[in-house]
Amino acid sequence: MSRTTDGDDEEWAISLDDLEEGEDGTTGYEPAPIEPGDPTAEGVGFVVLGAALTLVVLFGGF
């Protein structure tokens, strides 16, 4: 059963029909591509923190 949007209702849904291939080989739902860009300080911090935490867990014996 699929939900529908009515008037001012802001909800949305993707059904399995949207994900299946059509007869011409295209799909109904295509996610937006992730474009490369300059890394942010927050992003770099999370990567460094994740790498450090991984090394602590691997070599620390937790």
HELIX and SHEET records of a PDB file:
HELIX    1   1 LEU A   16  LEU A   19  1                                   4    
HELIX    2   2 ALA A   41  GLY A   60  1                                  20    
END                                                                             
